[in-house]
Amino acid sequence: MENIELKICEICGFQTENGKVMSNHKRWQHIMPKGSPKYESTCKNISDGGRKERITKTCFCKKCGKPFEQTLLLSEWKSGKNAKAFCSSKCAHSRVQTEETKQKILESTKDYLLKCGRELKCKDKTCPNCGNVFHSRHTFCSASCATMYRHSQYIKNVGLSLKTYRQECAFTFALNAYPEEFDFKLVEKFGWYAPKNSSKPNLNGVSRDHMVSIKWGWEHKIDPKIISHPANCRLILQSNNSSKRDDCSISYEELLKRIEAWNKKYGVS
């Protein structure tokens, strides 16, 4: 059988085979026995939740300047660790890189490639998605164009039934995340649409409308992520939505411009 080494307390001679048992023995019998000042202090910290004093201050959002309160430890205020610079996730994600920042990134990329014995191959190219001419080493003019193109190719090759396409084109974003973009006064006046079979029907209510319709997108094999983008959404009365049927209220080109502007505004890549 394997020989197990006994652990012996050098203070009182207590013996055990378990290292954790020995550590607990020393802690509670010798380092801070019951009734000692250290024991009482530890018990008090546990009963208080182990919380240190926190300080609440009013800060100002770096993006919109709106005042907001945050509570941090004194050490966190001094170091700046965990301190929030923005009042909301909307402001935090609306940062856009300046041309100066982009140039710095480009220069650092060049330096890295030179160290690796490679060259940054930039030349004039035409974006396969939008047709814009740009000077870069990349295939697409932007990340959004790359995403749109990949998904459009997927739809062309795989195909989706209209039923499945409708499900993938459903709006899933929270309207209150973009309070500046939608007319909530219409909702306050008429309420949200609810069908006859609901517990509280409201046939005259407001619903979300796809400005470029789902049917048009399916017929032209458009990526569902484009049709379900928040920039393609508006709030209208359900009666108007029903009469619109599968018609589009804006062109596909207009929608792409709206998406590009939306992504820049909210820092979406």
C-alpha distance (Angstrom), angle and dihedral (degrees) to the residues before:
residue distance angle dihedral
M1 . . .
E2 3.79 . .
N3 3.79 114.6 .
I4 3.80 111.2 -121.4
E5 3.79 115.2 -152.2
L6 3.80 114.6 -129.5
K7 3.78 117.0 -133.5
I8 3.80 113.5 -140.1
C9 3.81 126.5 -162.6
E10 3.81 106.9 -126.1
I11 3.84 90.5 -151.3
C12 3.81 104.1 51.2
G13 3.81 104.5 4.6
F14 3.85 95.2 -114.3
Q15 3.82 110.3 163.7
T16 3.80 132.1 -153.2
E17 3.80 140.3 150.8
N18 3.81 93.1 -139.0
G19 3.83 118.7 85.3
K20 3.82 93.6 -157.2
V21 3.80 91.7 52.0
M22 3.80 89.4 51.8
S23 3.83 91.9 49.4
N24 3.82 91.7 50.9
H25 3.80 90.7 46.2
K26 3.82 92.0 55.1
R27 3.81 93.1 43.6
W28 3.82 97.5 50.5
Q29 3.80 100.4 30.3
H30 3.81 102.9 39.5
I31 3.83 114.4 7.7
M32 3.83 97.6 46.4
P33 3.79 111.0 -2.1
K34 3.79 120.5 -173.9
G35 3.81 111.4 -74.1
S36 3.81 95.4 24.3
P37 3.88 119.9 124.1
K38 3.82 90.9 -113.8
Y39 3.83 90.4 51.6
E40 3.82 92.1 50.0
S41 3.82 91.6 47.6
T42 3.83 91.6 50.9
C43 3.81 91.9 48.8
K44 3.82 90.3 50.4
N45 3.81 91.8 51.2
I46 3.80 90.6 50.2
S47 3.83 92.6 48.9
D48 3.83 89.6 49.4
G49 3.80 90.8 51.5
G50 3.79 91.0 -106.4
R51 3.78 89.3 -84.4
K52 3.75 123.0 157.4
E53 3.77 122.4 -149.4
R54 3.81 112.6 -73.9
I55 3.79 127.3 -158.1
T56 3.82 125.5 -147.3
K57 3.80 118.0 -148.1
T58 3.80 135.9 174.4
C59 3.81 112.7 -116.8
F60 3.79 132.9 -177.8
C61 3.80 124.2 -126.2
K62 3.82 112.9 -112.9
K63 3.81 90.4 -143.3
C64 3.81 107.5 43.2
G65 3.82 102.1 9.3
K66 3.81 92.2 -125.0
P67 3.86 113.6 152.3
F68 3.81 117.3 -119.6
E69 3.80 135.7 168.7
Q70 3.78 127.2 -122.4
T71 3.80 132.2 177.4
L72 3.80 121.6 -142.9
L73 3.80 140.5 156.7
L74 3.80 116.4 -90.2
S75 3.82 89.4 -112.8
E76 3.82 90.0 52.9
W77 3.82 91.4 51.8
K78 3.81 90.3 51.5
S79 3.81 95.6 47.1
G80 3.80 97.0 35.2
K81 3.81 89.7 -129.2
N82 3.85 115.2 151.2
A83 3.82 90.7 3.0
K84 3.81 113.5 143.0
A85 3.80 118.3 -130.0
F86 3.82 95.7 -170.9
C87 3.79 133.5 55.8
S88 3.82 95.7 -137.6
S89 3.80 143.4 5.9
K90 3.81 88.3 -103.5
C91 3.82 91.7 61.7
A92 3.81 92.0 40.2
H93 3.81 92.4 55.8
S94 3.80 96.5 42.3
R95 3.79 94.5 79.4
V96 3.79 114.2 124.0
Q97 3.78 124.6 -163.0
T98 3.80 113.9 -113.8
E99 3.78 121.7 -131.9
E100 3.80 88.2 -108.6
T101 3.82 90.6 56.7
K102 3.80 91.8 46.9
Q103 3.81 89.8 51.1
K104 3.82 91.1 51.1
I105 3.80 90.2 51.4
L106 3.81 90.0 49.2
E107 3.81 92.4 50.2
S108 3.81 92.5 48.2
T109 3.83 89.1 50.2
K110 3.81 90.3 51.9
D111 3.82 91.3 50.4
Y112 3.79 91.4 49.5
L113 3.81 93.4 49.8
L114 3.82 91.6 47.7
K115 3.80 90.0 53.7
C116 3.81 88.4 51.7
G117 3.80 90.6 49.9
R118 3.81 92.8 -111.5
E119 3.79 133.8 118.8
L120 3.80 130.8 -128.1
K121 3.80 101.4 -120.7
C122 3.80 106.1 -154.2
K123 3.79 121.1 166.8
D124 3.80 140.9 148.1
K125 3.79 110.9 -72.8
T126 3.82 138.6 172.1
C127 3.80 116.5 -126.6
P128 3.85 108.9 -120.4
N129 3.81 90.4 -146.4
C130 3.82 107.1 45.4
G131 3.83 102.5 11.0
N132 3.81 94.8 -124.1
V133 3.83 116.1 150.0
F134 3.82 112.7 -129.2
H135 3.82 139.9 163.8
S136 3.79 112.4 -120.8
R137 3.79 146.7 106.3
H138 3.81 89.7 -112.9
T139 3.81 126.7 92.1
F140 3.82 95.3 -132.7
C141 3.80 129.8 47.1
S142 3.83 92.2 -129.9
A143 3.80 142.2 6.1
S144 3.82 90.8 -109.9
C145 3.83 90.9 55.9
A146 3.82 90.3 49.9
T147 3.82 90.8 51.9
M148 3.81 93.5 46.3
Y149 3.80 92.2 49.0
R150 3.81 94.7 48.7
H151 3.80 92.6 50.4
S152 3.81 93.7 44.8
Q153 3.82 89.0 53.0
Y154 3.79 89.6 49.0
I155 3.80 91.6 53.9
K156 3.81 92.0 47.2
N157 3.79 91.6 51.8
V158 3.80 100.6 37.6
G159 3.79 106.2 24.1
L160 3.81 127.9 -157.3
S161 3.80 132.2 -131.5
L162 3.82 114.9 -114.2
K163 3.82 90.0 -112.8
T164 3.82 92.9 53.4
Y165 3.79 91.2 41.9
R166 3.84 90.8 54.2
Q167 3.81 89.9 52.9
E168 3.82 92.1 50.7
C169 3.82 91.9 47.2
A170 3.81 94.7 54.9
F171 3.83 115.1 122.0
T172 3.81 109.2 -109.8
F173 3.82 101.5 169.0
A174 3.82 123.7 104.6
L175 3.80 112.6 -106.6
N176 3.81 92.7 -149.8
A177 3.83 88.7 62.5
Y178 3.84 87.5 71.9
P179 3.83 106.1 37.0
E180 3.83 92.7 160.8
E181 3.80 94.2 57.9
F182 3.81 103.5 56.8
D183 3.82 137.2 57.4
F184 3.81 102.6 -120.9
K185 3.83 91.3 168.8
L186 3.79 86.5 75.4
V187 3.80 89.4 56.8
E188 3.82 91.8 47.5
K189 3.80 89.2 53.8
F190 3.81 101.9 42.1
G191 3.82 105.2 15.5
W192 3.78 125.9 -138.8
Y193 3.80 120.5 -47.9
A194 3.81 115.9 -102.5
P195 3.84 124.1 179.2
K196 3.81 126.1 -120.6
N197 3.80 94.0 -98.9
S198 3.83 93.9 56.6
S199 3.81 123.1 100.8
K200 3.83 90.7 -111.6
P201 3.83 107.9 26.1
N202 3.80 118.3 -159.7
L203 3.80 110.4 177.3
N204 3.82 92.2 171.2
G205 3.80 94.1 54.9
V206 3.79 133.7 113.6
S207 3.82 125.7 -90.1
R208 3.82 138.4 179.3
D209 3.78 114.7 -94.8
H210 3.83 128.7 -157.7
M211 3.81 103.5 -135.3
V212 3.81 89.9 -159.7
S213 3.79 98.0 43.8
I214 3.79 125.7 -122.4
K215 3.82 91.9 -125.5
W216 3.83 91.3 54.2
G217 3.80 90.7 48.0
W218 3.81 91.8 50.6
E219 3.81 92.9 48.1
H220 3.82 91.6 50.3
K221 3.85 94.5 41.0
I222 3.82 94.6 -118.4
D223 3.79 119.2 173.1
P224 3.86 109.7 -97.6
K225 3.83 88.9 -133.9
I226 3.81 88.7 65.3
I227 3.83 94.2 48.8
S228 3.83 91.9 45.4
H229 3.84 93.8 46.4
P230 3.85 114.0 122.5
A231 3.82 88.8 -121.3
N232 3.83 88.0 66.9
C233 3.81 92.6 55.5
R234 3.80 130.8 94.0
L235 3.81 134.3 164.4
I236 3.81 116.0 -118.1
L237 3.80 137.5 153.1
Q238 3.80 112.0 -80.3
S239 3.83 89.4 -125.7
N240 3.83 89.4 60.7
N241 3.80 90.5 43.2
S242 3.81 91.0 54.1
S243 3.81 93.6 48.1
K244 3.82 90.1 49.1
R245 3.83 89.6 57.5
D246 3.83 109.7 166.4
D247 3.81 97.2 -15.7
C248 3.82 121.2 119.5
S249 3.81 121.5 -125.9
I250 3.84 92.5 -162.0
S251 3.81 133.7 26.9
Y252 3.80 124.2 -104.0
E253 3.82 89.9 -113.1
E254 3.82 90.2 54.0
L255 3.80 89.8 50.4
L256 3.82 92.2 52.9
K257 3.82 89.6 52.1
R258 3.83 90.4 48.5
I259 3.82 90.7 50.1
E260 3.80 92.1 49.6
A261 3.82 91.9 49.6
W262 3.83 91.1 44.7
N263 3.81 93.0 50.8
K264 3.81 91.7 49.1
K265 3.81 91.8 48.5
Y266 3.80 95.1 49.1
G267 3.80 97.7 33.4
V268 3.80 95.4 -114.9
S269 3.81 114.9 160.1
